[in-house]
């Protein structure tokens, strides 16, 4: 039951992962005065363009073909042709910056929201439009594709938020077994998200009922969870009703099937260890006498 409850808790926390990160201050820009990044040193791609353009032009003066230049510089002939026919390197830089860096003034907001768990490019596009973004949604999708495909990680704009697994384990763990940092972070998360706070309260109630053998309160607990707005936890509670008497007895009586299940696991482990390595007599002795 505790394992199934943990799975329901993890599903709920995953649905609220955007609230796990500590909120960052909103950018000072407004829709009327969008924030623009301060000038940066020349980007690597611009430096590379200048170098490639210079190399291609130098080899062109030696009357080499596009294919020969491509072999020499490790470029595709079409790329060589583009550098060769360009009127100046500034034209190439302008086209590249217009295509690749149209969202540069809004990357801070995109990074923050991505790290908070927002993965919907359309939603992120709508958000930066409110700050004055004039480009299209496709440019936002292209920019985020590197993170979605695992080719990079959005720079952290603040402390790294805890993972869903970590928060789940904190909620499922006895409060006295949390260190000071865990307890403080969990308290902050629960204060930001009322639904996660109610989730933690339900888990604590179930833990007390289970450890104190208070199965008489089971139906009351199920009823409280079912009227709450936590679908995964409500599904767990409804499944308890399918075998209510057995669950109530398990939460009330001091007896359990733990020793039997433990012995079954031990026998299965011995069988796997001995498979194909010994006859039945040796396996029988290990099952009977092994500790």
PLY file of the C-alpha trace (Angstrom):
ply
format ascii 1.0
element vertex 291
property float x
property float y
property float z
element edge 290
property int vertex1
property int vertex2
end_header
0.00 0.00 0.00
2.79 2.40 0.90
4.50 1.80 -2.45
1.25 2.41 -4.34
0.67 5.55 -2.31
4.18 6.71 -3.24
3.42 6.24 -6.95
0.27 8.37 -6.57
2.26 11.04 -4.74
4.92 11.09 -7.48
2.28 11.52 -10.20
0.78 14.44 -8.29
4.14 16.12 -7.65
5.06 15.67 -11.32
1.92 17.55 -12.31
3.01 20.44 -10.08
6.72 20.42 -10.96
6.54 24.02 -12.17
6.13 25.05 -8.51
9.18 23.14 -7.29
11.57 25.88 -8.37
11.99 28.95 -6.23
10.23 31.79 -8.07
12.58 34.24 -9.73
11.85 37.96 -9.89
10.05 38.94 -13.07
12.14 40.83 -15.64
11.78 44.59 -15.27
10.61 44.93 -18.85
6.98 45.66 -19.66
4.97 45.10 -22.87
5.53 48.74 -23.75
9.29 48.71 -23.04
10.69 45.26 -23.75
13.99 44.41 -22.14
16.89 44.16 -24.53
20.10 42.39 -23.67
23.22 44.48 -23.19
25.77 44.25 -26.02
27.81 41.06 -25.90
31.27 40.32 -27.26
31.24 38.99 -30.79
29.73 35.52 -30.83
31.67 32.42 -31.80
29.50 31.86 -34.87
30.32 35.36 -36.13
34.04 34.80 -35.62
33.78 31.49 -37.46
31.92 33.14 -40.34
34.61 35.79 -40.69
37.37 33.18 -40.68
35.62 30.89 -43.17
34.83 33.80 -45.47
38.46 34.94 -45.43
39.73 31.40 -46.10
37.35 30.86 -49.01
38.17 34.21 -50.59
41.90 33.56 -50.27
41.63 30.15 -51.97
39.42 31.62 -54.70
42.29 33.92 -55.63
44.30 30.73 -56.32
41.71 29.72 -58.94
40.57 26.63 -57.03
37.14 25.17 -57.70
34.39 25.09 -55.10
34.84 21.33 -54.70
38.59 21.70 -54.19
38.11 24.46 -51.63
35.51 22.32 -49.84
37.94 19.39 -49.63
40.69 21.62 -48.35
38.58 23.38 -45.69
36.25 20.49 -44.84
33.16 22.30 -46.15
30.28 21.26 -48.37
30.59 22.75 -51.89
27.26 24.51 -51.41
28.63 26.24 -48.32
31.75 27.23 -50.23
29.55 28.63 -52.99
27.63 30.71 -50.45
30.84 32.24 -49.08
32.24 32.73 -52.55
29.19 34.57 -53.95
28.52 36.75 -50.89
29.19 40.44 -51.51
30.74 40.79 -48.06
31.03 38.93 -44.79
28.68 41.46 -43.19
25.86 40.21 -45.43
26.41 36.66 -44.17
26.54 37.83 -40.56
23.34 39.83 -40.90
21.42 36.88 -42.35
22.75 34.49 -39.70
21.95 36.80 -36.79
18.50 37.53 -38.12
17.77 33.81 -38.37
19.52 32.41 -35.29
19.34 35.16 -32.67
15.89 36.63 -33.06
14.92 35.48 -29.54
18.16 36.65 -27.87
16.48 39.49 -26.00
14.09 37.02 -24.37
16.31 34.04 -23.59
16.47 34.92 -19.90
12.72 34.45 -19.57
12.79 31.29 -21.70
15.58 29.76 -19.61
13.80 30.53 -16.35
10.48 29.09 -17.48
12.17 26.01 -19.01
13.98 25.30 -15.73
10.68 25.70 -13.89
9.28 22.86 -15.98
7.38 24.64 -18.77
7.94 22.68 -22.01
5.14 24.05 -24.20
6.75 26.23 -26.88
3.41 27.82 -27.75
2.89 28.94 -24.16
6.43 30.32 -23.95
5.91 32.13 -27.26
2.76 33.78 -25.88
4.61 34.86 -22.76
7.48 36.61 -24.56
5.04 38.27 -26.97
3.73 40.13 -23.93
7.25 41.48 -23.42
7.45 42.79 -26.97
8.72 39.83 -28.98
8.06 40.48 -32.69
9.19 37.18 -34.19
7.25 34.02 -34.92
6.56 30.93 -32.87
8.76 28.79 -35.14
11.88 30.68 -34.01
11.01 29.90 -30.38
10.51 26.23 -31.23
13.88 26.11 -33.00
15.63 27.74 -30.06
14.12 25.29 -27.55
14.73 22.24 -29.75
18.34 21.93 -28.54
17.12 21.46 -24.95
14.24 19.20 -25.92
16.58 16.89 -27.84
19.17 16.81 -25.07
21.78 18.81 -27.01
22.19 21.28 -24.16
20.74 22.50 -20.91
19.08 25.83 -20.35
21.36 27.93 -18.12
20.14 28.06 -14.56
18.92 31.52 -13.57
18.78 30.61 -9.89
19.27 27.71 -7.48
18.68 24.32 -9.06
15.16 23.17 -8.12
14.68 19.78 -6.45
13.59 16.92 -8.68
10.16 15.29 -8.60
11.71 12.16 -7.05
13.37 14.20 -4.30
10.19 16.05 -3.34
8.23 12.78 -3.42
10.71 11.15 -1.06
10.56 14.14 1.30
6.77 13.95 1.47
6.85 10.18 2.04
9.60 10.34 4.67
9.06 10.80 8.40
9.60 14.52 9.20
12.22 13.65 11.82
14.33 11.93 9.13
14.62 15.07 7.00
17.70 17.20 7.46
17.37 20.94 7.92
17.84 21.80 4.21
15.29 19.20 3.07
12.73 20.32 5.64
13.18 24.00 4.76
12.92 23.43 1.01
9.86 21.20 1.40
8.18 23.78 3.64
8.77 26.48 1.03
7.37 24.30 -1.76
4.25 23.42 0.23
3.68 27.06 1.09
3.77 27.96 -2.63
1.40 25.19 -3.72
-1.79 24.59 -1.69
-2.55 21.31 -3.50
0.86 19.84 -2.66
0.35 21.01 0.92
-2.94 19.08 1.11
-1.21 16.09 -0.51
1.43 16.08 2.24
-1.29 16.28 4.91
-3.11 13.27 3.43
0.14 11.28 3.31
0.92 12.14 6.94
-2.59 11.06 8.00
-2.21 7.75 6.20
1.25 7.20 7.71
-0.07 7.79 11.22
-2.98 5.44 10.57
-0.60 2.76 9.28
2.03 3.02 12.03
-0.48 3.31 14.89
-2.74 0.53 13.52
-5.65 2.93 13.16
-7.53 1.07 10.44
-10.83 2.26 11.88
-10.16 5.67 10.33
-9.61 4.25 6.83
-13.07 5.01 5.39
-12.91 8.56 6.73
-9.51 9.03 5.10
-10.75 7.63 1.77
-13.79 9.94 1.84
-11.62 13.00 2.48
-9.27 12.12 -0.39
-12.09 11.42 -2.84
-13.60 14.89 -2.41
-10.24 16.59 -2.84
-8.88 17.75 -6.22
-5.96 15.31 -6.42
-6.82 12.76 -9.16
-3.90 10.36 -8.63
-4.47 10.18 -4.87
-8.22 9.80 -5.35
-7.58 6.86 -7.72
-5.40 5.22 -5.05
-8.16 5.70 -2.48
-10.85 4.23 -4.75
-8.70 1.15 -5.33
-8.58 0.59 -1.57
-12.35 0.20 -1.57
-12.08 -2.86 -3.83
-10.79 -4.92 -0.90
-11.78 -2.69 1.98
-12.00 -5.37 4.65
-8.55 -6.75 3.91
-7.01 -3.27 3.81
-8.70 -2.31 7.08
-7.46 -5.50 8.73
-3.96 -4.86 7.43
-4.02 -1.40 8.98
-5.52 -2.65 12.25
-4.05 -6.04 13.14
-0.47 -6.65 14.17
-0.27 -9.66 11.88
0.99 -9.45 8.33
2.34 -11.61 5.52
5.79 -10.03 5.62
7.66 -13.14 6.87
5.97 -15.33 4.26
6.74 -12.91 1.43
10.30 -12.58 2.67
10.77 -16.34 2.66
9.31 -16.56 -0.86
11.78 -13.97 -2.09
14.64 -15.86 -0.41
13.66 -19.14 -2.11
13.39 -17.42 -5.50
16.80 -15.83 -5.01
18.37 -19.22 -4.17
16.71 -20.83 -7.17
18.13 -18.17 -9.51
21.58 -18.56 -7.98
21.53 -22.35 -8.43
19.88 -22.49 -11.84
21.87 -24.87 -14.05
24.64 -25.22 -11.47
23.45 -27.97 -9.06
20.92 -30.75 -8.69
17.71 -30.67 -6.68
19.30 -32.21 -3.54
21.74 -29.32 -3.07
19.01 -26.77 -3.83
16.78 -28.43 -1.21
19.52 -28.20 1.44
20.16 -24.54 0.70
16.44 -23.74 0.97
16.10 -25.61 4.28
19.32 -24.60 5.99
20.43 -21.29 4.50
20.03 -18.28 6.72
0 1
1 2
2 3
3 4
4 5
5 6
6 7
7 8
8 9
9 10
10 11
11 12
12 13
13 14
14 15
15 16
16 17
17 18
18 19
19 20
20 21
21 22
22 23
23 24
24 25
25 26
26 27
27 28
28 29
29 30
30 31
31 32
32 33
33 34
34 35
35 36
36 37
37 38
38 39
39 40
40 41
41 42
42 43
43 44
44 45
45 46
46 47
47 48
48 49
49 50
50 51
51 52
52 53
53 54
54 55
55 56
56 57
57 58
58 59
59 60
60 61
61 62
62 63
63 64
64 65
65 66
66 67
67 68
68 69
69 70
70 71
71 72
72 73
73 74
74 75
75 76
76 77
77 78
78 79
79 80
80 81
81 82
82 83
83 84
84 85
85 86
86 87
87 88
88 89
89 90
90 91
91 92
92 93
93 94
94 95
95 96
96 97
97 98
98 99
99 100
100 101
101 102
102 103
103 104
104 105
105 106
106 107
107 108
108 109
109 110
110 111
111 112
112 113
113 114
114 115
115 116
116 117
117 118
118 119
119 120
120 121
121 122
122 123
123 124
124 125
125 126
126 127
127 128
128 129
129 130
130 131
131 132
132 133
133 134
134 135
135 136
136 137
137 138
138 139
139 140
140 141
141 142
142 143
143 144
144 145
145 146
146 147
147 148
148 149
149 150
150 151
151 152
152 153
153 154
154 155
155 156
156 157
157 158
158 159
159 160
160 161
161 162
162 163
163 164
164 165
165 166
166 167
167 168
168 169
169 170
170 171
171 172
172 173
173 174
174 175
175 176
176 177
177 178
178 179
179 180
180 181
181 182
182 183
183 184
184 185
185 186
186 187
187 188
188 189
189 190
190 191
191 192
192 193
193 194
194 195
195 196
196 197
197 198
198 199
199 200
200 201
201 202
202 203
203 204
204 205
205 206
206 207
207 208
208 209
209 210
210 211
211 212
212 213
213 214
214 215
215 216
216 217
217 218
218 219
219 220
220 221
221 222
222 223
223 224
224 225
225 226
226 227
227 228
228 229
229 230
230 231
231 232
232 233
233 234
234 235
235 236
236 237
237 238
238 239
239 240
240 241
241 242
242 243
243 244
244 245
245 246
246 247
247 248
248 249
249 250
250 251
251 252
252 253
253 254
254 255
255 256
256 257
257 258
258 259
259 260
260 261
261 262
262 263
263 264
264 265
265 266
266 267
267 268
268 269
269 270
270 271
271 272
272 273
273 274
274 275
275 276
276 277
277 278
278 279
279 280
280 281
281 282
282 283
283 284
284 285
285 286
286 287
287 288
288 289
289 290
